[in-house]
Amino acid sequence: MSADARTDFLAGMAAASTQRVRVARQREGDTQIYARARAARFAPKLVVAPTGFDLIAEFKPRSPSAGTLVHGERADPAAAAAAAAAYSEAGALAVSVLTEPASFGGSLAHLKSAARVSAVPVLRKDFLVDPYQVMEARAAGAGGVLLMVRLVDDPVFDALRAAADELGLFALLEAFDRVDLARIAASLLRLPAREPVLVGVNSRDLSTLAVDSTRLRDLVTSIPAGTLRVAESGLATAGDAAAVARVGYRLALVGTALMRASDPAAQIRELLRAGRAAAGAGAGAGT
């Protein structure tokens, strides 16, 4: 996939997301979804210890890079609930749920089902382009949202962040390079956050779908100060968790490896042990 194809991929995802918002607004207007979001059941807050290492554990039925991860009836919302319960019980800080339908097989029904049973906050992971979708997330029980800065312009990014803050949602702000991180830093200056802000570096190359783990090391010092550093994509083993903890990441987001694991809870505990041991050995390396 060329650079142009990468741009087309993101433009396609943004266009599809915009169309989903258009359809949703025809069913339920902004006033109605806002009222539901404000009246939504309590979502657990993100509770991060001052030191250490934590995990955001992800549920996704499929992905463009890994293909189908959930088969048959296991793809229904009950599967998301079962995963969320197991992930939170094993010690995950938060549960990420894909809601993008075309490439990832997700839905708001998965999110809602997971949020009902999770003891930790549930993150809506999607290609969000409109504050309406932040309201949808909160109405479905989410405690956080992922916002990809590369997908939207600065005014929309600020509007998404403001909607999350107003509704009490933490935000995971996703970046792929230093330009993205600079835009996130500028947004945080324009609009200081009240809720926790996590900044994630995604090590997946959108032009090839390959993982470039050197990106995590190279960009960690460019993450804005005062935010929680999150390593994303391609993390599967205890060694991976230890490696990112050593260079200063406070959290890791792990999805495909858990979806493929025969015992996801055991894998979560193993990743946490390794990451926390490495973070303890290099205390003070990261935020």
Secondary structure as GFF3:
##gff-version 3
##sequence-region A 1 287
A	DSSP	alpha_helix	3	27	.	.	.	ID=ss1
A	DSSP	alpha_helix	30	39	.	.	.	ID=ss2
A	DSSP	beta_strand	54	59	.	.	.	ID=ss3
A	DSSP	beta_strand	62	63	.	.	.	ID=ss4
A	DSSP	beta_strand	67	68	.	.	.	ID=ss5
A	DSSP	three_ten_helix	72	75	.	.	.	ID=ss6
A	DSSP	alpha_helix	77	90	.	.	.	ID=ss7
A	DSSP	beta_strand	94	98	.	.	.	ID=ss8
A	DSSP	alpha_helix	108	117	.	.	.	ID=ss9
A	DSSP	beta_strand	122	125	.	.	.	ID=ss10
A	DSSP	alpha_helix	131	139	.	.	.	ID=ss11
A	DSSP	beta_strand	144	148	.	.	.	ID=ss12
A	DSSP	three_ten_helix	149	151	.	.	.	ID=ss13
A	DSSP	alpha_helix	154	166	.	.	.	ID=ss14
A	DSSP	beta_strand	170	175	.	.	.	ID=ss15
A	DSSP	alpha_helix	178	190	.	.	.	ID=ss16
A	DSSP	beta_strand	197	202	.	.	.	ID=ss17
A	DSSP	alpha_helix	214	219	.	.	.	ID=ss18
A	DSSP	three_ten_helix	220	222	.	.	.	ID=ss19
A	DSSP	beta_strand	228	232	.	.	.	ID=ss20
A	DSSP	alpha_helix	238	246	.	.	.	ID=ss21
A	DSSP	beta_strand	251	254	.	.	.	ID=ss22
A	DSSP	alpha_helix	256	260	.	.	.	ID=ss23
A	DSSP	alpha_helix	264	281	.	.	.	ID=ss24
###
